[in-house]
């Protein structure tokens, strides 16, 4: 499912107009992005939690030359599925 299909599904399930559903989906994504960029976490009960993981600097290898190189420290988004979501998937 892509974003357009998600907007259509939200519009059908909520009874909103497609434009209003698109605005709601965009607002949700923007809010999650803003919170994660501040280093925060977004938890949706029954669905899961979005967070940020700090990655330390590490040594890697150039696959062409096999020479070692330094991979800089950084931050990466993570998602942890909630119990209800896991149960719905049968895990």
Biopython code that builds the backbone (N, CA, C, O; Angstrom):
import numpy as np
from Bio.PDB.StructureBuilder import StructureBuilder

atoms = [
    (1, "UNK", "N", (0.851, -1.174, 0.000)),
    (1, "UNK", "CA", (0.000, 0.000, 0.000)),
    (1, "UNK", "C", (0.896, 1.236, 0.000)),
    (1, "UNK", "O", (1.792, 1.371, 0.833)),
    (2, "UNK", "N", (0.638, 2.127, -0.943)),
    (2, "UNK", "CA", (1.392, 3.371, -0.976)),
    (2, "UNK", "C", (0.570, 4.480, -0.312)),
    (2, "UNK", "O", (-0.529, 4.235, 0.186)),
    (3, "UNK", "N", (1.112, 5.700, -0.311)),
    (3, "UNK", "CA", (0.452, 6.804, 0.388)),
    (3, "UNK", "C", (-0.919, 7.104, -0.198)),
    (3, "UNK", "O", (-1.865, 7.344, 0.552)),
    (4, "UNK", "N", (-1.045, 7.097, -1.507)),
    (4, "UNK", "CA", (-2.324, 7.374, -2.153)),
    (4, "UNK", "C", (-3.386, 6.356, -1.755)),
    (4, "UNK", "O", (-4.534, 6.714, -1.491)),
    (5, "UNK", "N", (-2.994, 5.085, -1.713)),
    (5, "UNK", "CA", (-3.922, 4.030, -1.307)),
    (5, "UNK", "C", (-4.290, 4.167, 0.169)),
    (5, "UNK", "O", (-5.428, 3.904, 0.559)),
    (6, "UNK", "N", (-3.314, 4.583, 0.993)),
    (6, "UNK", "CA", (-3.587, 4.811, 2.413)),
    (6, "UNK", "C", (-4.593, 5.937, 2.593)),
    (6, "UNK", "O", (-5.521, 5.818, 3.394)),
    (7, "UNK", "N", (-4.420, 7.021, 1.863)),
    (7, "UNK", "CA", (-5.346, 8.154, 1.945)),
    (7, "UNK", "C", (-6.751, 7.716, 1.544)),
    (7, "UNK", "O", (-7.726, 8.083, 2.199)),
    (8, "UNK", "N", (-6.857, 6.950, 0.493)),
    (8, "UNK", "CA", (-8.163, 6.449, 0.047)),
    (8, "UNK", "C", (-8.803, 5.570, 1.123)),
    (8, "UNK", "O", (-9.995, 5.703, 1.401)),
    (9, "UNK", "N", (-8.025, 4.679, 1.727)),
    (9, "UNK", "CA", (-8.549, 3.800, 2.773)),
    (9, "UNK", "C", (-8.995, 4.596, 3.992)),
    (9, "UNK", "O", (-10.038, 4.299, 4.574)),
    (10, "UNK", "N", (-8.225, 5.598, 4.385)),
    (10, "UNK", "CA", (-8.596, 6.445, 5.530)),
    (10, "UNK", "C", (-9.878, 7.203, 5.220)),
    (10, "UNK", "O", (-10.752, 7.323, 6.079)),
    (11, "UNK", "N", (-9.997, 7.712, 4.008)),
    (11, "UNK", "CA", (-11.203, 8.448, 3.613)),
    (11, "UNK", "C", (-12.431, 7.542, 3.668)),
    (11, "UNK", "O", (-13.485, 7.954, 4.151)),
    (12, "UNK", "N", (-12.300, 6.322, 3.179)),
    (12, "UNK", "CA", (-13.435, 5.388, 3.180)),
    (12, "UNK", "C", (-13.834, 4.972, 4.593)),
    (12, "UNK", "O", (-15.022, 4.916, 4.910)),
    (13, "UNK", "N", (-12.853, 4.682, 5.439)),
    (13, "UNK", "CA", (-13.155, 4.211, 6.790)),
    (13, "UNK", "C", (-13.648, 5.310, 7.708)),
    (13, "UNK", "O", (-14.425, 5.045, 8.625)),
    (14, "UNK", "N", (-13.209, 6.544, 7.480)),
    (14, "UNK", "CA", (-13.573, 7.632, 8.383)),
    (14, "UNK", "C", (-14.760, 8.456, 7.890)),
    (14, "UNK", "O", (-15.369, 9.198, 8.661)),
    (15, "UNK", "N", (-15.087, 8.323, 6.607)),
    (15, "UNK", "CA", (-16.166, 9.133, 6.052)),
    (15, "UNK", "C", (-15.725, 10.545, 5.695)),
    (15, "UNK", "O", (-16.556, 11.398, 5.383)),
    (16, "UNK", "N", (-14.411, 10.796, 5.740)),
    (16, "UNK", "CA", (-13.885, 12.103, 5.362)),
    (16, "UNK", "C", (-13.785, 12.213, 3.847)),
    (16, "UNK", "O", (-13.763, 11.210, 3.133)),
    (17, "UNK", "N", (-13.724, 13.450, 3.375)),
    (17, "UNK", "CA", (-13.424, 13.663, 1.962)),
    (17, "UNK", "C", (-11.965, 13.278, 1.746)),
    (17, "UNK", "O", (-11.156, 13.328, 2.673)),
    (18, "UNK", "N", (-11.640, 12.896, 0.520)),
    (18, "UNK", "CA", (-10.283, 12.441, 0.231)),
    (18, "UNK", "C", (-9.246, 13.511, 0.574)),
    (18, "UNK", "O", (-8.180, 13.186, 1.097)),
    (19, "UNK", "N", (-9.540, 14.782, 0.288)),
    (19, "UNK", "CA", (-8.597, 15.865, 0.599)),
    (19, "UNK", "C", (-8.383, 15.989, 2.101)),
    (19, "UNK", "O", (-7.256, 16.196, 2.551)),
    (20, "UNK", "N", (-9.452, 15.864, 2.882)),
    (20, "UNK", "CA", (-9.330, 15.942, 4.334)),
    (20, "UNK", "C", (-8.534, 14.757, 4.877)),
    (20, "UNK", "O", (-7.738, 14.912, 5.804)),
    (21, "UNK", "N", (-8.747, 13.586, 4.305)),
    (21, "UNK", "CA", (-7.990, 12.399, 4.715)),
    (21, "UNK", "C", (-6.511, 12.577, 4.369)),
    (21, "UNK", "O", (-5.642, 12.196, 5.154)),
    (22, "UNK", "N", (-6.222, 13.150, 3.207)),
    (22, "UNK", "CA", (-4.832, 13.404, 2.811)),
    (22, "UNK", "C", (-4.180, 14.381, 3.781)),
    (22, "UNK", "O", (-3.023, 14.201, 4.161)),
    (23, "UNK", "N", (-4.915, 15.414, 4.181)),
    (23, "UNK", "CA", (-4.392, 16.376, 5.150)),
    (23, "UNK", "C", (-4.112, 15.696, 6.488)),
    (23, "UNK", "O", (-3.107, 15.991, 7.135)),
    (24, "UNK", "N", (-4.994, 14.788, 6.906)),
    (24, "UNK", "CA", (-4.816, 14.081, 8.179)),
    (24, "UNK", "C", (-3.587, 13.171, 8.127)),
    (24, "UNK", "O", (-2.799, 13.135, 9.073)),
    (25, "UNK", "N", (-3.424, 12.445, 7.035)),
    (25, "UNK", "CA", (-2.258, 11.558, 6.895)),
    (25, "UNK", "C", (-0.976, 12.391, 6.872)),
    (25, "UNK", "O", (0.003, 12.039, 7.530)),
    (26, "UNK", "N", (-0.977, 13.485, 6.121)),
    (26, "UNK", "CA", (0.201, 14.361, 6.070)),
    (26, "UNK", "C", (0.523, 14.930, 7.449)),
    (26, "UNK", "O", (1.690, 14.995, 7.835)),
    (27, "UNK", "N", (-0.504, 15.342, 8.193)),
    (27, "UNK", "CA", (-0.290, 15.898, 9.532)),
    (27, "UNK", "C", (0.301, 14.850, 10.465)),
    (27, "UNK", "O", (1.184, 15.164, 11.263)),
    (28, "UNK", "N", (-0.170, 13.622, 10.378)),
    (28, "UNK", "CA", (0.359, 12.542, 11.209)),
    (28, "UNK", "C", (1.830, 12.300, 10.902)),
    (28, "UNK", "O", (2.656, 12.229, 11.812)),
    (29, "UNK", "N", (2.152, 12.173, 9.633)),
    (29, "UNK", "CA", (3.538, 11.911, 9.231)),
    (29, "UNK", "C", (4.447, 13.075, 9.634)),
    (29, "UNK", "O", (5.549, 12.854, 10.135)),
    (30, "UNK", "N", (3.993, 14.307, 9.417)),
    (30, "UNK", "CA", (4.792, 15.482, 9.781)),
    (30, "UNK", "C", (5.027, 15.551, 11.287)),
    (30, "UNK", "O", (6.130, 15.876, 11.727)),
    (31, "UNK", "N", (4.007, 15.250, 12.074)),
    (31, "UNK", "CA", (4.129, 15.293, 13.527)),
    (31, "UNK", "C", (5.121, 14.244, 14.020)),
    (31, "UNK", "O", (5.944, 14.530, 14.889)),
    (32, "UNK", "N", (5.047, 13.045, 13.476)),
    (32, "UNK", "CA", (5.997, 11.996, 13.856)),
    (32, "UNK", "C", (7.410, 12.403, 13.462)),
    (32, "UNK", "O", (8.343, 12.234, 14.247)),
    (33, "UNK", "N", (7.579, 12.939, 12.255)),
    (33, "UNK", "CA", (8.896, 13.365, 11.776)),
    (33, "UNK", "C", (9.477, 14.455, 12.685)),
    (33, "UNK", "O", (10.650, 14.398, 13.054)),
    (34, "UNK", "N", (8.655, 15.446, 13.043)),
    (34, "UNK", "CA", (9.127, 16.538, 13.891)),
    (34, "UNK", "C", (9.548, 16.031, 15.264)),
    (34, "UNK", "O", (10.584, 16.443, 15.785)),
    (35, "UNK", "N", (8.755, 15.139, 15.856)),
    (35, "UNK", "CA", (9.088, 14.618, 17.179)),
    (35, "UNK", "C", (10.371, 13.798, 17.145)),
    (35, "UNK", "O", (11.201, 13.911, 18.047)),
    (36, "UNK", "N", (10.541, 12.976, 16.118)),
    (36, "UNK", "CA", (11.752, 12.172, 16.007)),
    (36, "UNK", "C", (12.978, 13.041, 15.766)),
    (36, "UNK", "O", (14.059, 12.737, 16.272)),
    (37, "UNK", "N", (12.827, 14.113, 15.004)),
    (37, "UNK", "CA", (13.967, 14.989, 14.733)),
    (37, "UNK", "C", (14.439, 15.691, 16.001)),
    (37, "UNK", "O", (15.597, 16.097, 16.091)),
    (38, "UNK", "N", (13.532, 15.838, 16.997)),
    (38, "UNK", "CA", (13.904, 16.416, 18.294)),
    (38, "UNK", "C", (14.456, 15.349, 19.240)),
    (38, "UNK", "O", (14.838, 15.659, 20.368)),
    (39, "UNK", "N", (14.500, 14.103, 18.785)),
    (39, "UNK", "CA", (15.004, 13.017, 19.619)),
    (39, "UNK", "C", (13.933, 12.375, 20.474)),
    (39, "UNK", "O", (14.245, 11.566, 21.348)),
    (40, "UNK", "N", (12.672, 12.720, 20.240)),
    (40, "UNK", "CA", (11.569, 12.190, 21.031)),
    (40, "UNK", "C", (11.079, 10.846, 20.526)),
    (40, "UNK", "O", (11.680, 10.230, 19.646)),
    (41, "UNK", "N", (9.971, 10.410, 21.105)),
    (41, "UNK", "CA", (9.355, 9.133, 20.740)),
    (41, "UNK", "C", (7.859, 9.358, 20.584)),
    (41, "UNK", "O", (7.273, 10.183, 21.284)),
    (42, "UNK", "N", (7.244, 8.623, 19.666)),
    (42, "UNK", "CA", (5.803, 8.677, 19.458)),
    (42, "UNK", "C", (5.250, 7.278, 19.677)),
    (42, "UNK", "O", (5.609, 6.345, 18.959)),
    (43, "UNK", "N", (4.370, 7.129, 20.674)),
    (43, "UNK", "CA", (3.758, 5.835, 20.975)),
    (43, "UNK", "C", (2.280, 5.880, 20.629)),
    (43, "UNK", "O", (1.567, 6.803, 21.025)),
    (44, "UNK", "N", (1.830, 4.887, 19.896)),
    (44, "UNK", "CA", (0.417, 4.752, 19.556)),
    (44, "UNK", "C", (-0.031, 3.423, 20.161)),
    (44, "UNK", "O", (0.327, 2.353, 19.668)),
    (45, "UNK", "N", (-0.821, 3.505, 21.237)),
    (45, "UNK", "CA", (-1.252, 2.314, 21.953)),
    (45, "UNK", "C", (-1.964, 1.370, 20.986)),
    (45, "UNK", "O", (-2.832, 1.793, 20.222)),
    (46, "UNK", "N", (-1.593, 0.102, 21.024)),
    (46, "UNK", "CA", (-2.183, -0.899, 20.153)),
    (46, "UNK", "C", (-1.531, -0.991, 18.790)),
    (46, "UNK", "O", (-1.833, -1.901, 18.018)),
    (47, "UNK", "N", (-0.639, -0.058, 18.483)),
    (47, "UNK", "CA", (0.030, -0.082, 17.186)),
    (47, "UNK", "C", (1.529, -0.258, 17.359)),
    (47, "UNK", "O", (2.096, -1.251, 16.903)),
    (48, "UNK", "N", (2.177, 0.704, 18.017)),
    (48, "UNK", "CA", (3.612, 0.605, 18.216)),
    (48, "UNK", "C", (4.222, 1.924, 18.604)),
    (48, "UNK", "O", (3.515, 2.887, 18.900)),
    (49, "UNK", "N", (5.546, 1.967, 18.603)),
    (49, "UNK", "CA", (6.274, 3.164, 19.000)),
    (49, "UNK", "C", (7.360, 3.483, 17.982)),
    (49, "UNK", "O", (8.109, 2.607, 17.549)),
    (50, "UNK", "N", (7.427, 4.744, 17.615)),
    (50, "UNK", "CA", (8.485, 5.250, 16.747)),
    (50, "UNK", "C", (9.518, 5.916, 17.641)),
    (50, "UNK", "O", (9.157, 6.641, 18.569)),
    (51, "UNK", "N", (10.783, 5.684, 17.379)),
    (51, "UNK", "CA", (11.830, 6.287, 18.182)),
    (51, "UNK", "C", (13.075, 6.527, 17.358)),
    (51, "UNK", "O", (13.089, 6.321, 16.145)),
    (52, "UNK", "N", (14.124, 6.969, 18.043)),
    (52, "UNK", "CA", (15.400, 7.260, 17.396)),
    (52, "UNK", "C", (16.479, 6.458, 18.099)),
    (52, "UNK", "O", (16.518, 6.406, 19.328)),
    (53, "UNK", "N", (17.357, 5.832, 17.326)),
    (53, "UNK", "CA", (18.465, 5.055, 17.878)),
    (53, "UNK", "C", (19.757, 5.757, 17.506)),
    (53, "UNK", "O", (19.982, 6.116, 16.351)),
    (54, "UNK", "N", (20.599, 5.944, 18.510)),
    (54, "UNK", "CA", (21.916, 6.538, 18.274)),
    (54, "UNK", "C", (22.868, 5.428, 17.824)),
    (54, "UNK", "O", (22.932, 4.363, 18.439)),
    (55, "UNK", "N", (23.593, 5.688, 16.762)),
    (55, "UNK", "CA", (24.575, 4.720, 16.268)),
    (55, "UNK", "C", (25.972, 5.292, 16.463)),
    (55, "UNK", "O", (26.254, 6.420, 16.060)),
    (56, "UNK", "N", (26.836, 4.509, 17.081)),
    (56, "UNK", "CA", (28.204, 4.948, 17.347)),
    (56, "UNK", "C", (29.045, 4.900, 16.071)),
    (56, "UNK", "O", (28.727, 4.194, 15.113)),
    (57, "UNK", "N", (30.115, 5.669, 16.095)),
    (57, "UNK", "CA", (31.068, 5.611, 14.983)),
    (57, "UNK", "C", (31.666, 4.206, 14.944)),
    (57, "UNK", "O", (31.915, 3.604, 15.988)),
    (58, "UNK", "N", (31.892, 3.693, 13.749)),
    (58, "UNK", "CA", (32.435, 2.343, 13.638)),
    (58, "UNK", "C", (33.317, 2.235, 12.400)),
    (58, "UNK", "O", (33.318, 3.107, 11.531)),
    (59, "UNK", "N", (34.067, 1.139, 12.349)),
    (59, "UNK", "CA", (34.957, 0.889, 11.219)),
    (59, "UNK", "C", (34.256, -0.073, 10.260)),
    (59, "UNK", "O", (33.730, -1.105, 10.677)),
    (60, "UNK", "N", (34.255, 0.271, 8.988)),
    (60, "UNK", "CA", (33.697, -0.579, 7.948)),
    (60, "UNK", "C", (34.758, -0.852, 6.896)),
    (60, "UNK", "O", (35.918, -0.469, 7.055)),
    (61, "UNK", "N", (34.363, -1.502, 5.841)),
    (61, "UNK", "CA", (35.294, -1.798, 4.747)),
    (61, "UNK", "C", (34.694, -1.369, 3.425)),
    (61, "UNK", "O", (33.501, -1.547, 3.180)),
    (62, "UNK", "N", (35.533, -0.806, 2.581)),
    (62, "UNK", "CA", (35.133, -0.475, 1.227)),
    (62, "UNK", "C", (34.996, -1.799, 0.479)),
    (62, "UNK", "O", (35.978, -2.536, 0.386)),
    (63, "UNK", "N", (33.814, -2.134, -0.062)),
    (63, "UNK", "CA", (33.637, -3.434, -0.709)),
    (63, "UNK", "C", (34.488, -3.632, -1.961)),
    (63, "UNK", "O", (34.776, -4.772, -2.324)),
    (64, "UNK", "N", (34.891, -2.569, -2.619)),
    (64, "UNK", "CA", (35.712, -2.701, -3.833)),
    (64, "UNK", "C", (37.183, -2.942, -3.527)),
    (64, "UNK", "O", (37.838, -3.770, -4.160)),
    (65, "UNK", "N", (37.695, -2.198, -2.535)),
    (65, "UNK", "CA", (39.133, -2.255, -2.264)),
    (65, "UNK", "C", (39.469, -2.986, -0.972)),
    (65, "UNK", "O", (40.640, -3.280, -0.728)),
    (66, "UNK", "N", (38.497, -3.283, -0.154)),
    (66, "UNK", "CA", (38.667, -3.917, 1.160)),
    (66, "UNK", "C", (39.444, -3.057, 2.140)),
    (66, "UNK", "O", (39.888, -3.543, 3.180)),
    (67, "UNK", "N", (39.614, -1.769, 1.812)),
    (67, "UNK", "CA", (40.298, -0.871, 2.735)),
    (67, "UNK", "C", (39.342, -0.452, 3.841)),
    (67, "UNK", "O", (38.159, -0.224, 3.589)),
    (68, "UNK", "N", (39.855, -0.347, 5.079)),
    (68, "UNK", "CA", (38.986, 0.088, 6.176)),
    (68, "UNK", "C", (38.632, 1.567, 6.029)),
    (68, "UNK", "O", (39.424, 2.365, 5.527)),
    (69, "UNK", "N", (37.435, 1.911, 6.473)),
    (69, "UNK", "CA", (37.012, 3.305, 6.478)),
    (69, "UNK", "C", (36.150, 3.538, 7.704)),
    (69, "UNK", "O", (35.559, 2.608, 8.253)),
    (70, "UNK", "N", (36.088, 4.782, 8.121)),
    (70, "UNK", "CA", (35.320, 5.130, 9.307)),
    (70, "UNK", "C", (33.904, 5.529, 8.897)),
    (70, "UNK", "O", (33.712, 6.411, 8.060)),
    (71, "UNK", "N", (32.926, 4.871, 9.496)),
    (71, "UNK", "CA", (31.528, 5.219, 9.279)),
    (71, "UNK", "C", (31.136, 6.131, 10.434)),
    (71, "UNK", "O", (31.206, 5.715, 11.590)),
    (72, "UNK", "N", (30.723, 7.373, 10.146)),
    (72, "UNK", "CA", (30.461, 8.322, 11.226)),
    (72, "UNK", "C", (29.252, 7.941, 12.087)),
    (72, "UNK", "O", (28.366, 7.202, 11.658)),
    (73, "UNK", "N", (29.246, 8.464, 13.297)),
    (73, "UNK", "CA", (28.110, 8.267, 14.198)),
    (73, "UNK", "C", (26.892, 8.949, 13.597)),
    (73, "UNK", "O", (27.019, 9.894, 12.818)),
    (74, "UNK", "N", (25.723, 8.470, 13.961)),
    (74, "UNK", "CA", (24.510, 9.071, 13.426)),
    (74, "UNK", "C", (23.282, 8.607, 14.183)),
    (74, "UNK", "O", (23.376, 7.874, 15.168)),
    (75, "UNK", "N", (22.143, 9.042, 13.712)),
    (75, "UNK", "CA", (20.867, 8.663, 14.317)),
    (75, "UNK", "C", (20.023, 7.993, 13.250)),
    (75, "UNK", "O", (20.075, 8.366, 12.078)),
    (76, "UNK", "N", (19.235, 6.990, 13.666)),
    (76, "UNK", "CA", (18.388, 6.260, 12.725)),
    (76, "UNK", "C", (16.999, 6.082, 13.343)),
    (76, "UNK", "O", (16.879, 5.839, 14.543)),
    (77, "UNK", "N", (15.951, 6.202, 12.524)),
    (77, "UNK", "CA", (14.605, 5.969, 13.045)),
    (77, "UNK", "C", (14.378, 4.476, 13.268)),
    (77, "UNK", "O", (14.875, 3.642, 12.511)),
    (78, "UNK", "N", (13.619, 4.150, 14.320)),
    (78, "UNK", "CA", (13.277, 2.761, 14.609)),
    (78, "UNK", "C", (11.786, 2.675, 14.912)),
    (78, "UNK", "O", (11.164, 3.657, 15.318)),
    (79, "UNK", "N", (11.219, 1.479, 14.707)),
    (79, "UNK", "CA", (9.821, 1.230, 15.019)),
    (79, "UNK", "C", (9.727, -0.076, 15.772)),
    (79, "UNK", "O", (10.298, -1.085, 15.358)),
    (80, "UNK", "N", (9.005, -0.057, 16.883)),
    (80, "UNK", "CA", (8.777, -1.279, 17.648)),
    (80, "UNK", "C", (7.272, -1.528, 17.660)),
    (80, "UNK", "O", (6.501, -0.708, 18.158)),
    (81, "UNK", "N", (6.865, -2.667, 17.109)),
    (81, "UNK", "CA", (5.446, -3.005, 17.020)),
    (81, "UNK", "C", (4.877, -3.270, 18.406)),
    (81, "UNK", "O", (5.540, -3.862, 19.257)),
    (82, "UNK", "N", (3.643, -2.826, 18.626)),
    (82, "UNK", "CA", (2.953, -3.060, 19.879)),
    (82, "UNK", "C", (2.340, -4.456, 19.914)),
    (82, "UNK", "O", (2.275, -5.145, 18.896)),
    (83, "UNK", "N", (1.894, -4.862, 21.097)),
    (83, "UNK", "CA", (1.353, -6.208, 21.290)),
    (83, "UNK", "C", (0.150, -6.459, 20.407)),
    (83, "UNK", "O", (0.059, -7.519, 19.788)),
    (84, "UNK", "N", (-0.783, -5.514, 20.327)),
    (84, "UNK", "CA", (-1.996, -5.720, 19.517)),
    (84, "UNK", "C", (-1.647, -5.918, 18.043)),
    (84, "UNK", "O", (-2.268, -6.740, 17.370)),
    (85, "UNK", "N", (-0.660, -5.176, 17.532)),
    (85, "UNK", "CA", (-0.237, -5.326, 16.142)),
    (85, "UNK", "C", (0.405, -6.692, 15.930)),
    (85, "UNK", "O", (0.119, -7.367, 14.941)),
    (86, "UNK", "N", (1.265, -7.098, 16.847)),
    (86, "UNK", "CA", (1.897, -8.421, 16.757)),
    (86, "UNK", "C", (0.847, -9.521, 16.791)),
    (86, "UNK", "O", (0.923, -10.480, 16.022)),
    (87, "UNK", "N", (-0.135, -9.385, 17.683)),
    (87, "UNK", "CA", (-1.196, -10.381, 17.780)),
    (87, "UNK", "C", (-2.013, -10.464, 16.498)),
    (87, "UNK", "O", (-2.412, -11.552, 16.082)),
    (88, "UNK", "N", (-2.265, -9.309, 15.867)),
    (88, "UNK", "CA", (-3.040, -9.278, 14.627)),
    (88, "UNK", "C", (-2.298, -9.977, 13.492)),
    (88, "UNK", "O", (-2.915, -10.504, 12.567)),
    (89, "UNK", "N", (-0.969, -9.974, 13.571)),
    (89, "UNK", "CA", (-0.158, -10.626, 12.543)),
    (89, "UNK", "C", (0.093, -12.093, 12.850)),
    (89, "UNK", "O", (0.637, -12.825, 12.024)),
    (90, "UNK", "N", (-0.302, -12.513, 14.034)),
    (90, "UNK", "CA", (-0.136, -13.910, 14.393)),
    (90, "UNK", "C", (1.249, -14.270, 14.874)),
    (90, "UNK", "O", (1.640, -15.436, 14.808)),
    (91, "UNK", "N", (2.001, -13.300, 15.354)),
    (91, "UNK", "CA", (3.356, -13.584, 15.852)),
    (91, "UNK", "C", (3.315, -13.975, 17.298)),
    (91, "UNK", "O", (4.356, -14.252, 17.892)),
]
sb = StructureBuilder()
sb.init_structure("model")
sb.init_model(0)
sb.init_chain("A")
sb.init_seg("    ")
for serial, (resi, resn, name, xyz) in enumerate(atoms, 1):
    if name == "N":
        sb.init_residue(resn, " ", resi, " ")
    sb.init_atom(name, np.array(xyz, "f"), 0.0, 1.0, " ", f" {name:<3s}", serial, name[0])
structure = sb.get_structure()
